[in-house]
Amino acid sequence: MEALYLLVPLSVATVFGALWVYFRASDDGQFDDLVGPALRVLQDDDTTHNPS
């Protein structure tokens, strides 16, 4: 029973911490373009770049 006095506040704090991280990432634009990077991987680019 005494463990619940520690575990319940820790679990509530963990949930609020995870929500804070999620909304912080959302505000910073982390989830703005989820399709673009996946499509860029599939684009075939056979050009060679000569750095000379």
N, C-alpha and C positions, 0 to 999 in steps of 0.2 A: 504494500500500500504506500509506503514511503517513497518508493521509486516513482510512483505516479506524480508526486509533487515536483520531481525533476523532469520526467519524460514528457509530460503534457506541455509545459511551457517551452521546452526545447523543440517539440514537434510543431507547435504553433509558430515559433520564431523561424523555424526552417521553412514552413510554408510561406510566411510573409517575405522571407528573404528570397525564395525562388520567384515569387510574384514580382518583387521589386526588380530582380535581374531581368525577368521577361519583359516587363514594361519599359525598363531602361533601354534594353536592346531594341524594342519596338520604336521608341521615340528617337533613337539614333539612326533609324533607317535600315536596320539589319534585315528586315523581312520585306523590303520594298520590291525587289525583283527576284523572285524565286525561279522563274522560267528561263531568264536570259543566260545565266552561266551554264545551265544544262544544255541549252541549244548551241552555245559556243563550243562546247566540247565536241559536238557532232559535226561541226562545219569542217569541211576538208580544205586544208590550206597547203597546197603543194609548192608554193613559191619558196625559193631559196633566197636567203638574204646574205649578200656578200658585204662584210664590214670593211672592205678595203676602199 
